[in-house]
Amino acid sequence: FNRLKQWRDLATRYAKRASLYRASLVLIAAIIWLP
């Protein structure tokens, strides 16, 4: 049970980091491609 909680925390941390990375990519793309 403890391992499940540990895995869930890791998954949420990874999802948060991935969404942050995706948001920064979108922001950079907008800066590059906007006139």
Backbone as ProteinMPNN parsed JSONL, in Angstrom:
{"seq_chain_A": "FNRLKQWRDLATRYAKRASLYRASLVLIAAIIWLP", "coords_chain_A": {"N_chain_A": [[0.844, -1.204, 0.0], [1.918, 1.209, 0.809], [3.842, 1.452, -1.145], [2.248, 1.87, -3.354], [1.235, 4.427, -2.837], [3.615, 5.84, -2.948], [4.311, 5.448, -5.624], [2.177, 6.776, -6.832], [2.605, 9.404, -6.0], [5.008, 9.89, -7.321], [4.118, 9.668, -9.963], [2.313, 11.825, -10.134], [4.072, 13.912, -9.721], [5.689, 13.636, -11.984], [3.781, 14.077, -13.993], [3.113, 16.712, -13.462], [5.537, 17.992, -14.002], [5.799, 17.328, -16.717], [3.585, 18.632, -17.848], [4.254, 21.248, -17.275], [6.574, 21.485, -18.803], [5.478, 21.135, -21.357], [3.833, 23.385, -21.492], [5.766, 25.407, -21.439], [7.025, 24.86, -23.836], [4.963, 25.466, -25.661], [4.692, 28.182, -25.128], [7.213, 29.15, -25.937], [7.097, 28.467, -28.658], [4.997, 30.125, -29.455], [6.156, 32.632, -29.038], [8.204, 32.515, -30.925], [6.834, 32.141, -33.396], [4.946, 34.155, -33.555], [4.422, 37.316, -35.087]], "CA_chain_A": [[0.0, 0.0, 0.0], [2.83, 2.352, 0.869], [4.484, 1.553, -2.453], [1.26, 2.453, -4.265], [1.227, 5.867, -2.577], [4.885, 6.361, -3.448], [4.222, 5.467, -7.087], [1.222, 7.804, -7.221], [3.282, 10.687, -5.822], [5.965, 10.003, -8.413], [3.356, 9.892, -11.193], [1.787, 13.194, -10.131], [5.215, 14.802, -9.9], [6.088, 13.554, -13.384], [2.742, 14.711, -14.801], [3.236, 18.15, -13.258], [6.719, 18.423, -14.735], [5.531, 17.185, -18.142], [2.658, 19.685, -18.265], [5.016, 22.491, -17.225], [7.452, 21.454, -19.969], [4.647, 21.339, -22.54], [3.402, 24.78, -21.474], [6.896, 26.239, -21.825], [7.226, 24.663, -25.277], [3.928, 26.234, -26.354], [5.032, 29.594, -24.966], [8.361, 29.422, -26.81], [6.62, 28.402, -30.033], [4.204, 31.332, -29.686], [7.101, 33.755, -29.146], [8.943, 32.389, -32.177], [6.03, 32.231, -34.608], [4.151, 35.38, -33.638], [5.196, 38.399, -35.719]], "C_chain_A": [[0.879, 1.253, 0.0], [3.514, 2.565, -0.479], [3.537, 2.182, -3.471], [1.213, 3.967, -4.095], [2.496, 6.515, -3.134], [4.853, 6.483, -4.974], [3.288, 6.56, -7.559], [1.85, 9.192, -7.075], [4.276, 10.932, -6.95], [5.25, 10.323, -9.722], [2.819, 11.319, -11.251], [2.924, 14.198, -10.33], [5.652, 14.82, -11.363], [5.077, 14.252, -14.288], [2.83, 16.229, -14.678], [4.414, 18.697, -14.065], [6.483, 18.375, -16.243], [4.61, 18.297, -18.644], [3.372, 21.041, -18.256], [5.916, 22.606, -18.447], [6.668, 21.727, -21.245], [4.194, 22.791, -22.62], [4.547, 25.698, -21.896], [7.192, 26.087, -23.315], [6.222, 25.48, -26.083], [4.243, 27.719, -26.29], [6.184, 29.982, -25.887], [7.941, 29.422, -28.266], [5.823, 29.653, -30.381], [5.124, 32.543, -29.876], [7.823, 33.706, -30.485], [8.059, 32.707, -33.379], [5.113, 33.444, -34.674], [5.007, 36.48, -34.26], [5.673, 39.447, -34.702]], "O_chain_A": [[0.613, 2.22, -0.714], [3.738, 3.699, -0.904], [3.967, 2.935, -4.346], [1.158, 4.707, -5.077], [2.45, 7.599, -3.716], [5.303, 7.478, -5.541], [3.556, 7.211, -8.569], [1.651, 10.057, -7.928], [4.376, 12.043, -7.472], [5.719, 11.153, -10.501], [2.864, 11.954, -12.304], [2.761, 15.205, -11.018], [5.95, 15.878, -11.917], [5.458, 14.937, -15.237], [2.647, 16.949, -15.66], [4.303, 19.73, -14.725], [6.913, 19.272, -16.968], [4.82, 18.841, -19.728], [3.127, 21.881, -19.121], [6.021, 23.67, -19.057], [7.132, 22.461, -22.117], [4.173, 23.37, -23.706], [4.328, 26.662, -22.63], [7.563, 27.053, -23.983], [6.586, 26.114, -27.074], [4.081, 28.436, -27.278], [6.135, 31.023, -26.541], [8.374, 30.28, -29.035], [5.957, 30.186, -31.482], [4.902, 33.372, -30.758], [8.033, 34.743, -31.114], [8.465, 33.446, -34.276], [4.556, 33.738, -35.732], [6.203, 36.56, -33.98], [6.334, 40.415, -35.079]]}, "name": "protein", "num_of_chains": 1, "seq": "FNRLKQWRDLATRYAKRASLYRASLVLIAAIIWLP"}
